Amino acid sequence: MLKKAKVIKSTGSWYTVMFDDGKKAECRIVGKFRLDGMKLTNPVAVGDQVMVLVGSGEDHQIKTILPRDNYVARQSPRKKHDLHLLASNIDQAVLIVTITEPDLKIGFIDRFLLMTEPRDIPAVIVFNKADLYQPEHIELFEILAHIYGNIGYGTMLTSALTGQGIPELKDLLKGRSSLIAGQSGVGKSSLLNAIQPSLDLRVGDISDYSGKGQHTTTFAEMHHLDFGGSIIDTPGIKSLSFNNLEVMDVAHNFREFFQYSSDCKFGDCTHRNEPGCAVKAAIQNNEISEIRYQNYIQILDEIEGQNYWERLDI
């Protein structure tokens, strides 16, 4: 018998699903699945609606993945030609970062947004551990809040220790399905526990380096919120690469670049050395962030460098 269910947990080889009646089951998958023609390291994502062949005992199989409203996928950290699904069918993505302990890698923000932008998924950047911020950290937060706010991304300042920003974050999550992501050590689990203590997410031992608990999530899992909505908690991300993208994919998904590009002299302008580039002119006029532009150039250099070595078959 086939029954419809939602995937709420993925451990890599087994998937936990929830049926419409609230009952849960452990499932395997049958067959191979691809996404946009690319291989997947995890064919089924948390948030997927699936059809499950219910067997006797615990022998349940995911037979079909129903059409997705959207998804967030990254280049696999182990297989650069494969994609790894983070979540599907979400209303928004929430990126947790911190400016200190550990120090912020600003480029990581733009790399994360490069995963959500192609699917038109709203994204919010939450700056956590505000209780540790010195005046220079607050100044940097205000600069970044201005940069990303100007191009339509929400920003927020929070502290799991003092409770700063917790009510605002709960309002953001209420009634929505949200992907929660971030690099290791940003205090994601502590922040989610502050939002809803009953989640009781495990926080790692105190780090000698940061003095804070380290993120210890090892698999993606959906949690329902008592005040409405759900979150998909994901393992800490170390780095993001984009071997799966072409140069113009990146250019089109830096949203303010794409907006100005209609005035570029050449339709395939990459906004580097081409004459008549409206994006470069906007940077000179302080209409586009130089920080965002430098992150953009770095991503392009990486993509072209990877493609060059692959053409040489080295």
N, C-alpha and C positions, 0 to 999 in steps of 0.2 A: 504493500500500500504506500502511495506517495503522499506526503504531508508537507505543507509549507512551513518554513521556519526561518528564524533570523540567527545569523552567526554572531555569538557574543564573546567568543574566546578562541584564540588561535595559538597553538603551541608548536606549529610547524608540521606535525604529522597527524595530529588529531584536532578536531574542531568541536567546540561546545555550541549547540544550537538551542534556541528556545522556541517552542511551538506556540501557537496562538492561545492555547489554554494555560500557558505559563510553565508547562513541564519542560525539563531540559534533557538533553541526550548527548552522548559523545559519538562523533561520526568520523568516518574515513572518507576520502574522496576516490572517485573512480574516473579514470581517463586523464587526459592532459588538456590543459586550458592555456589559451594565449590572450594577450591584451594588446590591441592595436598592432597585431602581427608579431609582437615580441614575446619571448619566453618569460614565464613568471617563476620566481623562486617559491612563492606561496600563492597558489592559484585562487584561493578563497580568502576574502578579507573580512575582518570584523565589521559588521554592518550590512553584509550581503544578505539579501533575501534568496533562499534556496529551496529546492524541492528535495526532500529526504525520502529515500526508500527505507521504510521502517521494517526491520527484520526481527527475527526472534532473539530474545535475550538482549545483548548489547551490540548486535550486528546491524548497525545503521550506516547507510551510505549516502553521501551527497551526490545526487545524480545530475542536477541542473542548477546553474546560477541564473537567477532571474535578472532582467535588464537593470543596470545600475543607473541611478539618477546622476551620480558623479563618483569620483574616487580620487584618492591621493596616492601617488606611486613615486618611488624613488629608484634611482639606479641601484642595483644590488651591490652592497659593499664587498661581496665575495666574487660575484660573477658580473663583470662590467657590461656584458651584453644582455643581461637579464634585468627585468624590473621586479621590484619588491613592493607589494601593496601594503600601505599603512592603514587605510580605512576606506569605507565606501558609504554612500547614501547619507552624507552629513550635511548639516545646515551651516556649519562654520568650522574654521580651524583656529585654535588658540595656541600660539607659540609662547612658551615660558622661557625667559632669558633672565640673566642678572648681570649687572654692570661690574660687580666685584665678587670675588670668592665663589667661583673662578672669574677671571677677567673676561669681559665681553669680547666676542669676536663678531664685529659688526657685519662682516661679510656673510656670516651664517644666516642672519635675518633675511637678506636678499636671496640667498640660495633656497631657503624654506619657502619664501613667497613665489619662487619660480616653480614650485610644485603645485601651489594652489591656484595661481593666476590662470593657467590654461583651462581650468574647469570652472572658472568664475565662482570660486568658493570664497566667501568673505573670510578675512583673516584679521585677527587681533593679536597684538604683541603685548604681552604682560611682563613688565620688569619687576622681578621678585627680589626678595631680600632687601627691601628698602630700609630696614632697620640698620643695615651696615653702611649705608651711603654717606659719604662725606660731601662737603659742598661741591667739589669738582665732579662727583658722580651725579649729583642732582642737576648740575649744569649740563652734563652730557645727556642725561635723560630728557631734559627740556629741549635740547637741540634735536634729538632723534624723534621725540614726540612731534615736533614741528615738521620735520622732514616727512615722516610717514603719515601724519595727519593731513598734510597738504595734498597727498595723493590718494587719500581715501581709506587708509588703514587705521583702525582704532588702536590706541595705546592705553596702558593702565599701569599704575604703580601699586605694588602689593607687598605685604610682609606676613608670612605665616606666623611669625613670633608675636608681633604686636596687633595683628588683625587689620592693619591698614589695607584698605581696598577690598577686603573680603566681601562686604555687602554688595559692592559694585560688581564684583566678579560673579557672585551668585545670581544677580540680576541678568548678567550677560548670558549665563548658562541656562537659566530657567526656561523650560519649555522647548529647548533645542537639542539637537544631536550634535555634539561637539567633539572634534578630534583634539586631543591634548598632546602636545609634543614639545621636545626641548632637548638640549644636550645634557649629558650626565653632570650632576652636581649643582643644578640650578634650583633645587629645592622643590621639584614638581610634586613628589609624593607628599611632602609636608604641607604644601599648599592645598592639595586636594583633600587631605585629612582635615585641614582647617575649615574647608568648605562644608564637609560632611564627615564628622569624626567616625561614624559607623562604617565608613569605607575601610578604615584601619589598614591602609596601605603600608607596606613595610618600608622603613627608612633605614639606610645602611649605617654602619658604624661611623662614628665621628672621624672625619679626616684630619690628619695632622696638618695638612696644607691649608684647608679652608675653615676648619673648625665647625663644619656643618655636616649633617647627614648627607650621604651620597645616594643618588637615585638608584634603585635596585630592581625596577620592573624588568622582567626578562621575556615577557610575551605581551601581545596586544589583548586587551580585554575591555568589554563594555560594562559600565556600571550605571545603574539607574539612580537618579537623584531623588531624594525624599521630597524636594520642593518642585519637582517636575523637570523632565528632560533626561538626557543621558550623556555620559562622557565615554570616549574611547581612549583609554590610557595606553600609551605606547612606550617601548623601551627607549632609553636615552640614545640620542643620535650622536655619533662621534664626528662624522663629516658627511658632506653631500657633494657628489660629483654628477656630471651630466653628459656622460658618453652617449646617452640615448637621444640627445638633442642636436640639432643643427644650429649654426650661428643665427639664422633668421628666426628660429624658434625663441631664442633668448631675446632678440631685439623686439619681437612682437609682444613679449610677456613682461617687459619692464613697462608698466602701464603708461607712465608719463612720456617715455620715449616713443611709444607707439602713437600717442596723441599728437606729438609734434612731428612725427615722421611723415605725415601727409604733406608737409611743406618742404620736405627734403627735395633736392634737385633730382636725385635718382630714386626710383621706386625700391631698389634693393640696397639702399644705403645701410651700412653697418655702423654708421656714426663713429667712424675712426678717422680716416684721412681723406674721405671723399669731399670734393668741393660742394658748396651750397648745402651743407648739412644743418638742418634746422635744430637738431638736438644739440650739436656743439655750440650753436649760437645761443640757445637757451641756457646752456651751462655758463657761458661767458656773461650772460645777463642775470645770473643767479636765479633763474626760473626753474632749473633742474639741479638737484644736489650733486656736487662734485663727489661726495662719498658714494652715492649710488652709482655714479658713472665709473669710478675706479673699480668697484666690485663687479660691475658689468664687464669691463675690459678684462679683468682677471679670469672670469668665467669663459669668455671667448677665447682667450689664450690657451686655457686648459683644453677646451674642446678641440681647437685646431691642432694643438700639440699631440693629443691622443690620436686624432685622425691621421696625422702625418706619419707617426710610427706604425700605425696599422697598414697604411698604404705601402710602407717599406717591408711589411711582413717581418718585423723584428720582434 
